[in-house]
Amino acid sequence: MASALGRLLRLIVVSIACGALVAGLFAPATAVAATVADDSISMFNHLPGTLDIDPPAQTTKVLASDGSVIARFYAEDRHDVTLANMSPYIKNGIVAIEDARFYQHGGIDPTGILRAIVATVQGGREGASTITQQYVNNIIIQNLVSKGQSNQVKLGAQKTVGDKLKEMRLAIAMEKKYSKDQILQGYLNIIYFGNGAYGIQAAAKLYFNTTAKNLTLPQAAALAGVVNSPTVYDPVAHPDNVVTRRNQVLAKMVAQKKITQKQYAAAVKAALTLHVNKPTQGCIAAAMAPYFCDYVQQLVLNNSAYGATPDDRAKFLYQGGLTIKTTLDPKLQQVAQDRVNNTMSPTDPLQRGADVVSVQPGTGKVLTMAQNTVYNPATKPGNYMGNFSLPLKDANGLPLHGSGGFQIGSTFKPFVFAEWLRTGHSMMTKINGAVRDYPPGYPWKNSCGTTTGFYDPASGTTLLPNDDPNHYYPMTAYLGLAISINTITFQTATQLDFCNIQKMATAAGLKEGSTNKPYNLSHISNLIGSDNVAPIDLATAYATFAAGGVRCEPIALTSVTDSTGKSYPVPSANCQRTMSKEVAAGVTYALQYMLVHGSGYAIPLNDKATAFAKTGTTDGNVETWTVGANSGIATAAWFGSYQGNGPQWVNQDITINGVYYPGIDGNQLAGSNWAAVMNAAAGNPAYQVNPLTAPPASMLSQTAPLIAGTNNPLAGSRVPMQQQPPTSGTQHQAQAPTTKPGKGKSKKH
């Protein structure tokens, strides 16, 4: 009884104040003679009379290059639509049940207030808030939430008389500023329908898998009934309550002549047939490329152009209603994803990783990003949140969720070769591949640091090994790169400045995967790929060769616009020439030969005349690579361990998908995946393939052999030029067990 009396007194106070409020807003103060009224007018004049409508939280869409949806992000599942795109049944139904006099009153409804007083006296309950007041209340809540002030939100009994009076004044002011249809549209787009659905469009999709425009009469009446109490009238949890409430809405509609008696009779008999389509958001629910989605997410969250603080940027992404267009090619992505999925199941007890990432030479556009694990934070076999393709952090030290790269093996050798050409050497210079002893203190030149390490039995280490015992003899630098001979790479490096080799790699786009520092050449074993590099950076570096020496930073975003159409800046590829056309042409010339006759002989690429590539395999065959390009697309494919380099991750004496491998090489699983994506891109005019540019004659000239130091047993000797690699042990099938010449497998000493 006391509670009912309290509610009655509160309503009476508000009602009296309401009369004064109306008088204060619509009549001069002198027209109100009573002292109480004067005091009330003074109080109301100090209440806010305007309400800024901050844009409600909107759903952000991330789109592939063809416009298909990759993923959605939202804090509230909301999709604003115009009143014209709403069913007339929902417009009439919500007015009938929530505010029958909506089109007659001016924001507050004295008749409704009196009706609520009577209901309270009789021990019942009836709301007195108009649709306009409810809209004001929801805007106040939305504004507080958007400002991060959720703790200041007041609901129901938490509100004071002053709060209610403030809502009334704002409702009257809103009616002066906006038309009834504008208010109704805003209300139907902001009101909560339960289960995470904000606004009628999201509710229609959630409960009936339809649109607001296509809601039937029974569906619209059911949703109109939900807003009074989304918990009590939850269509999923309490369908019987919803039917009862729906029929009340229908009764109101027929009483107010919004529908006919015949429509009413049919609608109340209709079953509540739900087609629940619970929304999922974020990269875990991505329709494709979840790791690329995560990359896009981090690009937004890390970029100060989208907000001064991390919280601002999160709000921008999750509440901004953005349309983020990206560079991802869905068709190529599907090929890449199918390939890595078929390479090894994420739940295979061997737990090896497979990754394919592609970029476009000359633009930097990221076209594919696929790996064989499941993007899911739950602790479960096969789930992994790290992105194989990416370094740990971006250039500013902010997280990219990358794995930090893997040892790259012989895929580094082309950068040594590029510096060899840049310094005026011919690729046809004879190099002594028999030199294997590099003792401590060997005079490596490094003008920007120190390079250490040794291969010297007298000092307790092995001689520098190739991958087999048959290639310790003089051959051209060209052939040494094509068949990947470690001893040839080392001998060319004796004539070069390690600082400049490092600069060449950096200019192409290579960097260390965990620090973003230049590729580390402080140890001689890194000449053959002992440092970790992210696949996207290897793809970028080889794209630099393909683009004739023009390096483009990888980009994933092409445009970002908000729900109002405002555009925001996206990162530039910053394409610039970082090496000469001649050097780039020399490298691609040699690596094209590798595909035809060298370690890439068995890679199933359809068009080897216009492409180039390099394979790489590390100690124990733990990490295996094929990286290469043509003028249209550059791809890095990797297969190996993402959990360490210990003996348990050695890829030797191993069976995968029923195929036994004495040792997995880069030209096998990685090579086949690389070729599949390259073949799929062929013929697409977006990735036009041009003939490879021939290097200048000076790079192909016959020159005297390299004269090495006293550790070279063949110093000064001349051996007949050998242009073709030996066929023994180098021609093999891509999925069959193989051995090949030096692959960059070498331990540090």
ZAMARGU-4260 file (C-alpha; in steps of 0.2 Angstrom, whole numbers, plus 5000, padded with zeros to 4 digits):
<rodrens>
0) 5000/5000/5000 | 5014/5012/5004 | 5023/5008/4988 | 5007/5012/4978 | 5004/5028/4988
5) 5022/5033/4984 | 5020/5030/4965 | 5003/5040/4966 | 5011/5055/4975 | 5026/5055/4962
10) 5014/5055/4948 | 5004/5069/4955 | 5019/5079/4958 | 5025/5076/4940 | 5008/5080/4934
15) 5007/5097/4943 | 5024/5101/4937 | 5019/5095/4920 | 5005/5108/4919 | 5017/5122/4924
20) 5030/5115/4911 | 5017/5117/4897 | 5012/5134/4903 | 5030/5139/4905 | 5034/5133/4887
25) 5018/5139/4878 | 5013/5154/4888 | 5021/5170/4895 | 5026/5169/4913 | 5014/5184/4917
30) 5000/5173/4912 | 5003/5162/4927 | 4998/5171/4943 | 5000/5157/4957 | 5016/5158/4966
35) 5019/5140/4965 | 5017/5141/4946 | 5030/5155/4946 | 5042/5145/4955 | 5039/5130/4944
40) 5042/5140/4928 | 5058/5147/4935 | 5064/5129/4939 | 5059/5123/4921 | 5068/5138/4913
45) 5084/5131/4920 | 5081/5114/4914 | 5090/5109/4897 | 5079/5114/4883 | 5089/5105/4869
50) 5096/5088/4866 | 5111/5084/4855 | 5107/5068/4846 | 5124/5059/4845 | 5124/5046/4831
55) 5119/5029/4839 | 5131/5015/4838 | 5131/5008/4820 | 5138/4992/4813 | 5154/4992/4804
60) 5156/4982/4788 | 5173/4976/4782 | 5172/4972/4763 | 5183/4962/4751 | 5188/4970/4735
65) 5172/4964/4726 | 5161/4971/4739 | 5157/4955/4748 | 5156/4956/4767 | 5171/4949/4776
70) 5165/4953/4794 | 5155/4965/4804 | 5160/4974/4820 | 5148/4982/4832 | 5145/4987/4851
75) 5126/4986/4847 | 5118/4976/4833 | 5110/4991/4824 | 5106/4995/4806 | 5097/5011/4803
80) 5083/5012/4790 | 5071/5025/4784 | 5053/5025/4789 | 5049/5021/4771 | 5059/5005/4773
85) 5049/4999/4788 | 5033/4989/4786 | 5017/5000/4790 | 5012/4987/4802 | 5027/4990/4814
90) 5024/5009/4812 | 5005/5007/4817 | 5008/4993/4829 | 5021/5003/4840 | 5010/5018/4840
95) 4995/5008/4844 | 5002/5000/4860 | 5015/5013/4866 | 5007/5030/4862 | 4990/5030/4854
100) 4989/5049/4854 | 5006/5051/4847 | 5000/5061/4832 | 4989/5072/4843 | 5000/5078/4858
105) 5015/5089/4858 | 5028/5078/4866 | 5020/5074/4883 | 5002/5068/4885 | 4992/5075/4899
110) 4978/5062/4895 | 4990/5048/4897 | 4997/5055/4913 | 4979/5056/4921 | 4976/5038/4914
115) 4992/5032/4923 | 4986/5041/4939 | 4970/5031/4939 | 4979/5015/4936 | 4990/5018/4950
120) 4976/5022/4962 | 4968/5006/4957 | 4984/4996/4961 | 4989/4994/4943 | 5002/5001/4932
125) 5001/5010/4915 | 5015/5020/4907 | 5013/5038/4904 | 5029/5041/4894 | 5025/5046/4876
130) 5035/5039/4861 | 5044/5056/4861 | 5049/5054/4879 | 5055/5036/4876 | 5065/5042/4862
135) 5073/5056/4872 | 5076/5044/4886 | 5085/5032/4874 | 5095/5046/4867 | 5101/5052/4884
140) 5106/5034/4887 | 5115/5032/4870 | 5124/5048/4873 | 5131/5043/4890 | 5136/5026/4883
145) 5145/5034/4868 | 5154/5045/4880 | 5160/5031/4891 | 5148/5036/4905 | 5137/5021/4907
150) 5138/5022/4926 | 5128/5038/4925 | 5113/5029/4916 | 5097/5029/4926 | 5083/5016/4923
155) 5065/5015/4929 | 5064/5018/4948 | 5082/5025/4948 | 5075/5041/4940 | 5071/5056/4951
160) 5056/5068/4948 | 5069/5080/4941 | 5075/5067/4929 | 5057/5065/4923 | 5054/5083/4921
165) 5070/5085/4911 | 5064/5072/4899 | 5047/5081/4897 | 5055/5097/4893 | 5067/5089/4881
170) 5052/5080/4873 | 5042/5096/4870 | 5058/5104/4863 | 5060/5089/4851 | 5043/5090/4845
175) 5046/5108/4840 | 5062/5104/4830 | 5057/5087/4822 | 5042/5081/4813 | 5032/5066/4820
180) 5038/5054/4806 | 5056/5059/4810 | 5054/5056/4829 | 5045/5039/4825 | 5059/5034/4813
185) 5073/5038/4826 | 5063/5029/4840 | 5061/5013/4829 | 5080/5014/4825 | 5086/5016/4843
190) 5074/5006/4854 | 5080/4989/4861 | 5071/4973/4856 | 5081/4961/4867 | 5095/4948/4863
195) 5107/4962/4857 | 5096/4969/4844 | 5094/4988/4843 | 5082/4995/4831 | 5068/4987/4821
200) 5080/4981/4806 | 5091/4971/4818 | 5076/4964/4827 | 5068/4958/4811 | 5084/4950/4806
205) 5087/4942/4823 | 5069/4935/4826 | 5062/4932/4809 | 5077/4933/4797 | 5069/4946/4787
210) 5069/4965/4785 | 5060/4979/4793 | 5051/4982/4777 | 5045/4964/4774 | 5038/4961/4792
215) 5021/4953/4791 | 5007/4959/4803 | 5009/4945/4816 | 5028/4948/4816 | 5027/4967/4817
220) 5014/4966/4831 | 5025/4954/4841 | 5040/4965/4839 | 5030/4980/4844 | 5025/4971/4860
225) 5043/4967/4865 | 5049/4985/4868 | 5039/4986/4884 | 5050/4973/4892 | 5062/4964/4881
230) 5066/4952/4895 | 5048/4947/4899 | 5043/4947/4881 | 5058/4939/4875 | 5053/4929/4859
235) 5066/4916/4862 | 5065/4913/4880 | 5046/4917/4883 | 5036/4914/4867 | 5020/4912/4876
240) 5022/4929/4884 | 5025/4936/4867 | 5010/4929/4859 | 4999/4936/4873 | 5007/4953/4871
245) 5006/4952/4852 | 4987/4949/4853 | 4986/4964/4864 | 4994/4975/4851 | 4983/4968/4838
250) 4968/4972/4848 | 4974/4990/4850 | 4977/4991/4831 | 4960/4985/4827 | 4952/4996/4840
255) 4961/5011/4833 | 4956/5006/4815 | 4974/5003/4810 | 4969/4985/4803 | 4952/4977/4799
260) 4943/4965/4809 | 4947/4951/4796 | 4966/4955/4798 | 4965/4955/4816 | 4956/4938/4816
265) 4969/4930/4805 | 4984/4937/4815 | 4979/4932/4832 | 4977/4914/4826 | 4995/4914/4818
270) 5008/4904/4826 | 5024/4913/4832 | 5036/4906/4820 | 5053/4911/4824 | 5068/4910/4812
275) 5081/4915/4824 | 5097/4922/4816 | 5108/4926/4830 | 5121/4939/4824 | 5139/4936/4826
280) 5152/4949/4825 | 5171/4952/4824 | 5184/4941/4815 | 5179/4925/4824 | 5163/4926/4814
285) 5171/4932/4798 | 5164/4925/4782 | 5181/4923/4775 | 5199/4927/4779 | 5198/4929/4798
290) 5217/4932/4800 | 5216/4946/4786 | 5201/4952/4796 | 5211/4953/4811 | 5225/4962/4802
295) 5212/4975/4796 | 5205/4977/4814 | 5223/4981/4820 | 5226/4993/4806 | 5211/5003/4812
300) 5215/5001/4831 | 5233/5006/4829 | 5230/5022/4818 | 5229/5039/4826 | 5219/5045/4811
305) 5204/5036/4818 | 5205/5042/4836 | 5218/5050/4848 | 5217/5036/4860 | 5214/5017/4859
310) 5197/5019/4867 | 5193/5032/4854 | 5198/5020/4840 | 5189/5006/4847 | 5173/5017/4848
315) 5176/5022/4830 | 5177/5004/4824 | 5163/4996/4834 | 5151/5011/4835 | 5155/5021/4819
320) 5145/5012/4806 | 5160/5012/4795 | 5161/5004/4778 | 5179/4998/4776 | 5184/4992/4759
325) 5199/4981/4758 | 5211/4974/4745 | 5207/4956/4748 | 5203/4946/4732 | 5190/4933/4738
330) 5193/4921/4723 | 5211/4920/4726 | 5209/4920/4745 | 5198/4904/4743 | 5211/4896/4732
335) 5224/4900/4746 | 5213/4894/4760 | 5208/4878/4752 | 5227/4874/4749 | 5233/4878/4766
340) 5218/4868/4774 | 5222/4853/4763 | 5240/4854/4767 | 5237/4849/4785 | 5222/4849/4796
345) 5224/4861/4811 | 5219/4846/4823 | 5233/4835/4815 | 5244/4829/4830 | 5259/4835/4820
350) 5253/4853/4822 | 5262/4861/4808 | 5258/4877/4800 | 5254/4882/4782 | 5253/4900/4776
355) 5250/4909/4760 | 5251/4928/4758 | 5250/4938/4741 | 5253/4956/4737 | 5252/4965/4721
360) 5269/4972/4714 | 5268/4991/4710 | 5253/4994/4722 | 5256/4984/4738 | 5238/4978/4739
365) 5237/4963/4750 | 5227/4950/4739 | 5227/4934/4750 | 5231/4930/4768 | 5227/4912/4773
370) 5233/4899/4786 | 5228/4882/4791 | 5224/4886/4809 | 5207/4891/4817 | 5204/4909/4822
375) 5197/4906/4839 | 5203/4911/4857 | 5196/4895/4865 | 5209/4883/4871 | 5206/4869/4859
380) 5218/4859/4847 | 5220/4868/4830 | 5214/4885/4838 | 5227/4899/4836 | 5226/4918/4836
385) 5243/4923/4829 | 5244/4928/4811 | 5257/4918/4802 | 5259/4931/4789 | 5263/4946/4800
390) 5277/4953/4811 | 5273/4954/4829 | 5271/4973/4828 | 5269/4987/4816 | 5282/5001/4813
395) 5276/5011/4828 | 5278/4996/4840 | 5259/4993/4841 | 5252/4975/4841 | 5248/4966/4824
400) 5244/4949/4832 | 5258/4942/4821 | 5268/4927/4824 | 5284/4936/4821 | 5290/4927/4806
405) 5301/4911/4803 | 5318/4907/4798 | 5319/4910/4779 | 5333/4899/4773 | 5339/4901/4756
410) 5325/4914/4751 | 5338/4927/4758 | 5351/4922/4745 | 5344/4934/4731 | 5348/4949/4742
415) 5366/4944/4743 | 5365/4941/4724 | 5357/4958/4721 | 5371/4967/4730 | 5383/4957/4720
420) 5375/4964/4704 | 5374/4982/4711 | 5392/4982/4715 | 5396/4979/4696 | 5399/4960/4696
425) 5393/4949/4682 | 5382/4935/4687 | 5392/4924/4675 | 5408/4926/4686 | 5415/4910/4691
430) 5414/4907/4710 | 5424/4894/4719 | 5411/4883/4728 | 5424/4872/4736 | 5429/4885/4749
435) 5421/4879/4766 | 5433/4885/4779 | 5430/4902/4787 | 5440/4902/4803 | 5437/4914/4818
440) 5443/4932/4814 | 5439/4930/4795 | 5439/4948/4788 | 5421/4950/4784 | 5418/4968/4779
445) 5403/4976/4788 | 5404/4995/4788 | 5389/4998/4800 | 5393/4984/4813 | 5402/4968/4816
450) 5399/4951/4808 | 5405/4936/4818 | 5403/4917/4817 | 5414/4903/4809 | 5415/4887/4800
455) 5431/4879/4805 | 5435/4861/4811 | 5451/4868/4819 | 5440/4878/4830 | 5428/4864/4834
460) 5415/4867/4821 | 5410/4859/4805 | 5415/4866/4788 | 5402/4876/4779 | 5390/4863/4772
465) 5379/4862/4756 | 5364/4851/4756 | 5373/4837/4747 | 5391/4832/4744 | 5391/4834/4725
470) 5392/4853/4723 | 5408/4859/4730 | 5416/4865/4714 | 5417/4881/4704 | 5402/4888/4696
475) 5394/4905/4691 | 5385/4915/4703 | 5370/4913/4692 | 5370/4894/4693 | 5375/4895/4712
480) 5359/4905/4715 | 5348/4894/4704 | 5353/4878/4713 | 5355/4886/4730 | 5373/4882/4734
485) 5378/4889/4751 | 5397/4889/4747 | 5394/4900/4732 | 5383/4913/4742 | 5397/4914/4755
490) 5411/4917/4742 | 5401/4931/4734 | 5399/4938/4752 | 5418/4939/4754 | 5418/4952/4741
495) 5404/4963/4748 | 5400/4974/4763 | 5388/4966/4774 | 5381/4983/4778 | 5376/4985/4760
500) 5369/4968/4759 | 5358/4973/4774 | 5353/4989/4766 | 5349/4980/4750 | 5337/4968/4759
505) 5329/4983/4769 | 5327/4993/4753 | 5317/4978/4745 | 5306/4977/4761 | 5314/4964/4772
510) 5315/4966/4791 | 5316/4956/4806 | 5299/4949/4811 | 5299/4951/4830 | 5307/4969/4831
515) 5305/4977/4814 | 5323/4981/4814 | 5334/4978/4798 | 5337/4960/4794 | 5351/4954/4806
520) 5368/4951/4797 | 5379/4951/4813 | 5381/4932/4811 | 5387/4924/4795 | 5374/4910/4796
525) 5361/4924/4792 | 5368/4924/4774 | 5358/4909/4772 | 5342/4913/4782 | 5344/4910/4800
530) 5334/4926/4805 | 5315/4927/4806 | 5305/4936/4793 | 5286/4937/4792 | 5279/4930/4775
535) 5271/4947/4771 | 5288/4955/4771 | 5296/4942/4760 | 5281/4943/4748 | 5284/4962/4748
540) 5303/4961/4745 | 5300/4949/4730 | 5286/4961/4724 | 5300/4974/4723 | 5310/4963/4711
545) 5294/4960/4701 | 5291/4979/4700 | 5308/4983/4693 | 5315/4989/4709 | 5299/4999/4715
550) 5295/4995/4733 | 5277/4997/4740 | 5272/4995/4758 | 5259/4982/4760 | 5241/4990/4761
555) 5225/4982/4765 | 5213/4997/4766 | 5207/5006/4751 | 5193/5017/4759 | 5185/5020/4776
560) 5169/5030/4776 | 5156/5032/4790 | 5137/5031/4790 | 5136/5049/4785 | 5147/5046/4770
565) 5162/5055/4777 | 5179/5048/4771 | 5194/5045/4782 | 5212/5043/4776 | 5219/5026/4773
570) 5238/5021/4774 | 5247/5024/4758 | 5258/5011/4750 | 5272/5024/4748 | 5278/5016/4732
575) 5296/5022/4728 | 5311/5016/4719 | 5323/5007/4731 | 5334/4998/4719 | 5339/5000/4701
580) 5329/4992/4686 | 5345/4983/4681 | 5348/4975/4698 | 5330/4969/4699 | 5330/4963/4681
585) 5346/4953/4685 | 5338/4945/4700 | 5322/4940/4691 | 5333/4933/4677 | 5342/4921/4688
590) 5327/4916/4698 | 5317/4912/4683 | 5331/4900/4679 | 5329/4892/4696 | 5310/4888/4692
595) 5315/4879/4676 | 5331/4870/4680 | 5335/4873/4698 | 5328/4869/4715 | 5310/4874/4709
600) 5311/4863/4694 | 5296/4852/4700 | 5285/4866/4706 | 5269/4865/4696 | 5268/4882/4689
605) 5259/4884/4672 | 5269/4898/4666 | 5287/4898/4671 | 5293/4910/4657 | 5286/4925/4665
610) 5289/4921/4684 | 5303/4919/4696 | 5305/4911/4713 | 5316/4905/4727 | 5314/4890/4738
615) 5321/4889/4756 | 5323/4876/4769 | 5331/4877/4786 | 5340/4865/4797 | 5330/4849/4800
620) 5318/4855/4787 | 5309/4864/4801 | 5304/4879/4790 | 5301/4877/4771 | 5297/4891/4759
625) 5293/4895/4741 | 5293/4914/4737 | 5291/4922/4720 | 5282/4933/4708 | 5278/4939/4691
630) 5273/4956/4686 | 5255/4954/4692 | 5257/4945/4709 | 5270/4941/4722 | 5266/4926/4734
635) 5275/4919/4749 | 5270/4901/4754 | 5277/4893/4770 | 5275/4876/4778 | 5283/4872/4795
640) 5283/4874/4814 | 5275/4889/4822 | 5279/4882/4840 | 5298/4882/4840 | 5313/4874/4831
645) 5317/4860/4843 | 5319/4842/4838 | 5301/4838/4839 | 5297/4850/4825 | 5310/4842/4813
650) 5301/4838/4796 | 5311/4823/4792 | 5305/4805/4791 | 5288/4811/4792 | 5271/4806/4784
655) 5258/4820/4779 | 5242/4816/4771 | 5248/4798/4767 | 5264/4804/4759 | 5280/4799/4767
660) 5294/4812/4766 | 5312/4808/4771 | 5313/4827/4772 | 5301/4840/4767 | 5309/4853/4755
665) 5303/4871/4750 | 5298/4865/4733 | 5285/4853/4739 | 5271/4858/4751 | 5275/4876/4751
670) 5279/4876/4732 | 5263/4868/4727 | 5253/4880/4737 | 5263/4894/4730 | 5260/4888/4712
675) 5241/4885/4715 | 5238/4904/4719 | 5249/4910/4705 | 5240/4899/4693 | 5223/4905/4699
680) 5228/4923/4696 | 5234/4920/4678 | 5222/4927/4665 | 5215/4939/4677 | 5217/4957/4669
685) 5219/4964/4686 | 5235/4955/4688 | 5243/4957/4670 | 5258/4947/4667 | 5272/4955/4657
690) 5288/4947/4650 | 5303/4948/4662 | 5315/4962/4658 | 5332/4956/4652 | 5347/4962/4662
695) 5360/4973/4654 | 5374/4964/4645 | 5387/4968/4658 | 5378/4957/4670 | 5379/4943/4658
700) 5397/4945/4653 | 5410/4931/4654 | 5422/4937/4667 | 5438/4930/4676 | 5434/4919/4690
705) 5434/4926/4708 | 5451/4924/4716 | 5448/4920/4734 | 5461/4920/4748 | 5473/4907/4754
710) 5459/4896/4761 | 5453/4893/4743 | 5461/4877/4736 | 5457/4881/4719 | 5461/4900/4719
715) 5466/4906/4702 | 5461/4890/4693 | 5449/4891/4678 | 5436/4878/4676 | 5425/4876/4660
720) 5409/4887/4662 | 5395/4876/4667 | 5378/4884/4662 | 5366/4870/4666 | 5365/4862/4684
725) 5368/4843/4685 | 5352/4834/4683 | 5356/4821/4696 | 5346/4824/4712 | 5338/4840/4706
730) 5323/4834/4695 | 5308/4828/4706 | 5290/4829/4709 | 5283/4842/4720 | 5274/4830/4732
735) 5287/4817/4732 | 5301/4815/4744 | 5317/4823/4737 | 5334/4830/4740 | 5342/4845/4732
740) 5358/4855/4732 | 5361/4868/4746 | 5345/4875/4754 | 5352/4887/4766 | 5352/4874/4780
745) 5366/4878/4792 | 5369/4880/4810 | 5377/4895/4819 | 5395/4893/4825
</rodrens>
